[in-house]
């Protein structure tokens, strides 16, 4: 990722760097696996909004040929890291061409990511899109396009929870872990050595006790002293409840409000836009995409990237090539 990217994304990378003795910079939570899913997770229709309550939102405004009234338009929800962006923060020309083509046809191409708002919005510029909605922080924050907002988007829906009880519960098992809390305004408070760039985007190192009363959209827990199997065994003993928690590629947890994930926000967006479930395509490569792909697979298309782990591929309706072989561009080329 480019040096200017905003922290608090890839907690796996942070854990790996911490194990190597480096001060980590976190860019996106690219790999999350739901070890405990609430009954409501990934179930289409859980948000009951009348189809006629909200007029069809326009398509991507930066493309003048866009036809927002296209009755056959698709909702195309894309993960960022490992799906749109490579490890060095670049986007293939084949993908940008497909995205421009699809937005020009009136389809709604949007992002659904674990990234924070500040590190998500620049990716819209890289893709050349201005979708009506953007899902950030693994579903805890849904942004809506607003020309009067400083960056062109406002926080339309924000899901928060008080992390005090779960943080104390985790600390009893992981006394030496590093903790980070993101609040509703995107401000980060963290303990330990991560991330090294938080002050660049509005963040500060604090004591553990100062995290307990923050109304959080997301909590990241990194325990670099544990290998994966040991860490999973510890997580199993915690008995975490009343939050949605996910285990990444290494010793880290990503914690969201109870029942909140990418799919819950995307279902709300789908209803607001009035797009049928049969015209939904979601693409991702990480374990935090499992609920999103499961949601899309019910009626639409769920695309797993070729480099995705097996449990991600298992919930998809199709597996495309890896990001290094323009896998997403190949999948999108099938849409008309």
MOUR-V780101 format. One record per backbone hydrogen bond with DSSP energy under -0.5 kcal/mol. CO is the residue of the C=O (numbers start at 1). NH is the residue of the N-H. E is the energy in kcal/mol with one decimal. If there is no record, write none. Layout:
CO_NH_E / CO_NH_E
//
This chain:
2_5_-1.8 / 9_11_-1.6 / 10_14_-1.6 / 11_15_-2.5 / 12_16_-2.3 / 13_17_-2.5 / 14_18_-2.4 / 15_19_-2.1 / 16_20_-1.2 / 17_22_-3.1 / 18_21_-1.3 / 22_24_-0.7 / 24_195_-0.7 / 24_196_-1.8 / 28_30_-1.8 / 33_35_-1.0 / 33_247_-2.5 / 36_38_-0.5 / 36_245_-0.6 / 38_41_-1.5 / 40_43_-1.4 / 42_44_-0.7 / 43_46_-1.3 / 46_48_-0.7 / 47_49_-1.2 / 50_53_-1.6 / 51_54_-0.5 / 59_61_-0.6 / 60_63_-1.5 / 62_64_-0.7 / 63_66_-2.4 / 66_68_-0.6 / 67_70_-1.8 / 70_73_-1.6 / 74_76_-0.6 / 74_108_-2.8 / 75_77_-0.6 / 75_281_-2.7 / 76_78_-0.6 / 76_110_-3.0 / 77_283_-2.2 / 78_112_-2.5 / 80_83_-1.9 / 80_84_-3.2 / 80_85_-2.2 / 85_82_-2.9 / 86_89_-2.1 / 90_86_-2.2 / 92_96_-1.9 / 93_97_-2.2 / 94_98_-1.8 / 95_99_-2.7 / 96_100_-2.3 / 97_101_-2.2 / 98_102_-2.6 / 99_103_-2.5 / 100_104_-1.9 / 101_105_-1.1 / 102_107_-2.1 / 103_106_-1.3 / 107_109_-0.9 / 108_76_-3.2 / 108_110_-0.6 / 110_78_-2.2 / 111_135_-2.5 / 113_138_-2.0 / 113_139_-0.5 / 115_137_-3.1 / 116_119_-0.5 / 116_120_-0.8 / 117_120_-1.3 / 117_121_-2.2 / 120_123_-1.5 / 120_124_-0.9 / 121_124_-0.7 / 121_125_-1.1 / 122_126_-1.6 / 123_127_-2.0 / 124_128_-1.4 / 124_129_-2.1 / 130_61_-0.8 / 132_145_-2.5 / 134_136_-0.5 / 134_143_-3.4 / 135_113_-2.4 / 136_139_-1.4 / 136_141_-1.7 / 137_140_-1.6 / 140_159_-3.3 / 141_136_-3.2 / 141_143_-0.5 / 142_156_-2.1 / 142_157_-1.9 / 143_134_-1.9 / 144_154_-2.7 / 146_149_-1.7 / 149_152_-1.4 / 152_146_-2.8 / 154_144_-2.7 / 154_156_-0.9 / 157_142_-2.9 / 158_160_-0.5 / 161_163_-0.7 / 161_216_-2.8 / 163_167_-2.9 / 164_168_-2.3 / 165_169_-2.0 / 166_170_-2.5 / 167_171_-2.8 / 168_172_-1.5 / 169_173_-0.5 / 170_173_-1.5 / 170_174_-2.5 / 174_177_-1.5 / 178_222_-2.7 / 179_191_-2.9 / 180_220_-2.5 / 181_189_-2.1 / 182_217_-3.0 / 182_218_-1.3 / 183_186_-2.0 / 187_183_-2.2 / 188_204_-2.1 / 189_181_-3.0 / 190_206_-2.5 / 191_194_-0.7 / 195_198_-0.8 / 197_200_-1.3 / 197_201_-0.5 / 198_201_-1.5 / 202_188_-1.7 / 204_190_-1.8 / 207_210_-0.7 / 208_211_-1.8 / 208_212_-0.5 / 209_212_-0.9 / 211_214_-1.2 / 212_164_-0.9 / 214_163_-0.9 / 214_216_-1.0 / 215_184_-0.7 / 216_161_-2.0 / 218_182_-2.7 / 219_255_-3.1 / 220_180_-2.0 / 221_253_-2.8 / 222_178_-3.1 / 223_226_-1.8 / 227_231_-2.5 / 228_232_-2.8 / 229_233_-2.0 / 230_234_-1.8 / 231_235_-2.6 / 232_236_-2.2 / 233_237_-0.9 / 234_237_-0.7 / 234_238_-0.7 / 235_238_-1.2 / 235_239_-0.6 / 242_258_-0.7 / 243_245_-0.6 / 244_256_-2.8 / 245_35_-0.8 / 245_36_-0.8 / 246_254_-2.0 / 247_33_-1.5 / 250_252_-2.2 / 251_223_-3.0 / 252_248_-1.7 / 253_221_-2.4 / 254_246_-1.7 / 255_219_-2.2 / 256_244_-2.4 / 257_260_-2.2 / 261_265_-1.4 / 262_266_-2.4 / 263_267_-2.3 / 264_268_-1.3 / 265_269_-2.3 / 266_270_-3.0 / 267_271_-2.0 / 268_272_-2.3 / 269_273_-2.4 / 270_274_-0.9 / 270_275_-1.9 / 276_279_-1.8 / 277_280_-1.0 / 279_75_-2.5 / 280_301_-2.9 / 281_77_-2.8 / 282_303_-3.3 / 283_79_-2.2 / 284_305_-2.0 / 285_309_-0.6 / 286_289_-1.9 / 287_290_-1.1 / 289_293_-2.9 / 290_294_-2.5 / 291_295_-2.5 / 292_296_-2.3 / 293_297_-2.1 / 294_298_-0.7 / 295_298_-1.0 / 296_299_-0.7 / 296_300_-2.1 / 301_282_-2.2 / 301_303_-0.5 / 302_304_-0.6 / 302_317_-1.8 / 302_318_-1.8 / 303_284_-2.0 / 304_320_-2.4 / 305_308_-2.0 / 309_312_-1.0 / 309_313_-2.0 / 310_314_-2.1 / 312_315_-1.0 / 313_316_-1.0 / 318_304_-2.5 / 321_306_-1.6 / 322_325_-1.4 / 322_327_-2.2 / 323_326_-1.2 / 326_330_-2.1 / 327_331_-1.9 / 328_332_-2.7 / 329_333_-1.7 / 331_334_-1.2 / 332_335_-1.7
//
